[in-house]
Amino acid sequence: MSPTSSPLRGRLALVTGASDGIGTVIATRLAGLGAEVVLPVRSPEKGRRALDALRREVPDAVASTRALDLADLDSVHALVEALRSEGRPVHLLVNNAGVMTPPTRQETADGFELQWGTNHLGHAALTLGLLPLLREGRARVVHQTSIAARRGRFDEGAVDATPYDAMASYVQSKIAVGLFAEELRRRGRAEGWNVTSTLAHPGVSPTNLLAAQPGVGRTRELGARRVIRVLSRLHITGSVASAAEPAVLAATATPAQGTFFGPSRLIGGPARPSPLWSPFSDAADARRLWELTVDAIGPRFAG
């Protein structure tokens, strides 16, 4: 594809969780489509490796890293303030980063359960803090949810239940992602924000979510990840590369194609539009989630 025909040429894209796995693939695909890509990362070393991998695939890419720890609202605010001070419109925000099922309860820097604070609150704060730049860029925001959120409904009591239930907290964080995406779309339309809100889910693939993660108390990979690797080689589940494609499609699709995208089979396959899952469709739950979120992150992220 020539530079002049690149559909995202001149567009600024932020991709969270781009230091490895699906996020690196998403960032690379967007760079290949001509976007200038910013990788907000917690680990500078992983960020450098991701940039090297991206540039090997897209030698003429314009890409850089910024510091961001989604589990620390001060870190989110620092990135928001830096970008707002620069004043450049943001055209794409892909909220992809996440953590999954720490074996024991972990907290963010602000005292929230880690999955809730990282997967949902950190991304919500980033999105709302960047809202003036997103509006100026007539941006698209892509929210990455999970097949774990396809059933049930939002339950505030399950977000951080006692005793700790790792999967229940994970599910609630990913239901919150879907509800927030839908409420952002509704409010944006009502207020004339000119921001498009879309959702994606990657299906199942052998990413690092279930790998050894000493930072969240997991010293070895889960057995499920070994099974998923085998199923991926058999093309039953997706690969890391194919699992990135729904988010890429959510970032680039026309409005007529829809607002929710996933693999053609629930656990894998080519990306395509998907019907909205029932946990995301309750407008009252979405309004309540929005209010709880704004209260939790505080007024400094008000757009």
SVG drawing of the C-alpha trace seen along z (x, -y; Angstrom):
<svg xmlns="http://www.w3.org/2000/svg" viewBox="-33 -23 47 52">
<polyline fill="none" stroke="black" stroke-width="0.4" points="0.0,0.0 1.5,-3.4 1.7,-6.2 -0.8,-8.3 -3.4,-5.5 -3.0,-4.6 -6.5,-5.0 -5.2,-6.2 -2.5,-8.5 -2.3,-11.6 -4.2,-9.9 -3.0,-9.7 -3.8,-6.4 -3.2,-5.3 -3.2,-1.5 -3.0,-0.4 -1.5,3.0 0.6,2.8 3.8,3.9 3.1,7.6 0.5,10.0 -2.7,8.8 -1.9,5.1 1.4,5.2 -0.4,6.8 -3.2,4.1 -0.6,1.3 1.4,2.8 -1.7,3.2 -2.8,-0.4 0.8,-1.6 0.6,0.4 -2.6,-1.5 -0.7,-4.7 -1.5,-5.8 1.0,-7.4 0.9,-5.0 1.5,-5.8 2.1,-2.8 1.4,-3.8 3.3,-1.2 4.1,-0.4 7.4,1.3 9.9,-0.8 11.9,2.4 8.8,4.2 7.8,1.0 11.2,0.9 10.8,4.5 7.3,3.8 8.5,0.8 11.3,2.9 8.8,5.6 6.5,3.0 9.2,1.4 10.4,4.7 6.9,5.2 6.4,1.5 9.8,0.0 8.5,-3.5 6.1,-3.5 5.9,-6.6 5.6,-5.1 6.6,-6.0 6.0,-5.0 4.6,-6.9 4.5,-6.0 1.2,-4.6 0.1,-2.4 -3.6,-1.8 -3.6,-0.5 -2.6,-4.0 -4.9,-6.9 -2.1,-9.4 -0.2,-7.8 -3.3,-7.9 -3.8,-11.6 -0.1,-12.4 -0.5,-10.9 -3.8,-12.8 -2.2,-16.1 0.8,-15.6 -1.3,-14.9 -3.7,-17.7 -0.8,-20.1 0.4,-19.1 -3.0,-19.8 -2.9,-17.3 -6.3,-15.7 -6.5,-12.0 -8.2,-10.1 -8.1,-6.5 -8.0,-5.2 -7.9,-1.4 -8.5,-0.4 -6.9,3.1 -4.8,3.7 -6.0,6.0 -5.3,8.4 -7.0,11.7 -7.7,13.7 -4.8,13.0 -4.8,16.0 -5.1,13.7 -6.8,10.3 -4.5,7.5 -5.1,3.8 -4.4,0.8 -2.5,-2.1 -5.9,-3.7 -7.2,-0.7 -9.5,0.8 -9.5,4.5 -6.9,4.9 -9.0,6.2 -11.8,3.7 -9.3,0.9 -7.2,1.8 -9.6,3.3 -12.4,0.8 -11.6,-2.3 -8.1,-3.0 -9.5,-2.9 -12.6,-4.9 -10.4,-7.6 -8.1,-7.7 -11.1,-8.0 -12.9,-10.7 -9.7,-12.6 -8.8,-12.6 -12.4,-13.5 -11.5,-17.0 -8.8,-15.6 -11.1,-12.8 -13.8,-15.2 -11.4,-17.4 -10.2,-14.4 -13.8,-13.1 -12.3,-9.9 -13.2,-6.3 -12.7,-4.6 -12.4,-0.8 -13.1,1.1 -11.8,4.6 -14.1,6.9 -14.1,10.7 -16.2,13.8 -16.4,14.2 -18.8,11.2 -21.3,12.7 -23.7,13.8 -24.9,12.4 -25.3,8.8 -23.6,6.0 -23.6,6.7 -21.8,4.1 -21.6,6.5 -19.6,9.0 -17.0,6.4 -14.9,7.0 -16.7,9.7 -15.6,11.3 -14.2,13.9 -12.3,13.0 -13.6,14.5 -11.0,13.9 -13.3,14.9 -16.3,13.1 -14.3,9.9 -12.9,10.4 -16.3,10.9 -17.7,7.8 -14.7,5.7 -15.4,6.9 -19.2,6.4 -18.3,2.9 -16.2,2.4 -19.2,3.2 -21.6,1.1 -19.2,-1.9 -18.8,-1.6 -22.5,-1.6 -23.1,-4.5 -20.3,-6.5 -22.0,-6.0 -25.4,-7.1 -24.1,-10.1 -21.8,-11.1 -24.8,-11.0 -27.0,-13.0 -24.4,-15.6 -22.9,-15.9 -19.4,-14.8 -18.6,-13.4 -16.9,-10.4 -17.7,-6.9 -17.7,-4.1 -17.2,-0.5 -16.6,2.8 -14.5,5.8 -13.7,9.2 -10.8,11.4 -12.3,14.8 -9.8,17.3 -6.1,17.3 -2.8,18.2 -1.9,14.7 0.0,13.8 -3.2,13.1 -2.9,16.6 0.9,16.8 3.1,16.6 2.6,13.0 4.7,12.5 3.4,8.9 -0.1,10.2 1.0,13.2 1.0,15.9 4.3,17.8 3.5,20.2 1.2,20.3 -2.2,21.8 -3.0,25.2 -5.7,23.6 -3.1,21.6 -1.3,24.8 -4.6,26.3 -5.4,23.1 -1.9,23.3 -2.7,26.8 -6.2,25.8 -4.7,22.7 -2.3,24.9 -5.3,27.0 -7.1,23.8 -9.9,24.5 -9.2,21.3 -7.6,18.2 -4.0,17.2 -2.6,14.1 -2.6,12.5 -6.2,13.4 -7.4,12.4 -6.2,8.9 -8.4,8.5 -11.7,7.7 -10.3,4.7 -8.6,3.6 -12.0,4.0 -13.7,2.0 -11.1,-0.7 -11.6,-0.9 -15.2,0.3 -17.8,-2.0 -20.8,-2.8 -23.0,-0.7 -20.9,2.4 -21.9,2.1 -20.5,1.3 -19.5,4.7 -17.0,7.1 -15.6,10.5 -14.3,13.7 -16.7,15.5 -16.9,18.3 -17.1,17.4 -13.6,18.7 -11.9,18.0 -12.1,17.3 -12.1,14.2 -13.3,10.9 -16.8,9.9 -19.7,7.8 -21.4,9.4 -24.8,8.9 -24.5,7.0 -24.4,9.4 -27.3,9.1 -25.2,7.9 -24.3,4.8 -27.8,4.0 -29.4,2.7 -29.4,-1.1 -30.2,-1.4 -27.2,0.7 -25.1,-1.4 -26.2,-4.7 -25.6,-3.3 -22.2,-2.0 -21.3,-5.4 -22.2,-7.2 -20.3,-4.8 -17.3,-5.1 -17.3,-8.9 -17.5,-8.9 -14.7,-6.4 -12.2,-8.2 -13.0,-11.7 -13.5,-15.1 -10.0,-15.6 -10.8,-13.3 -13.9,-15.4 -13.7,-16.2"/>
</svg>
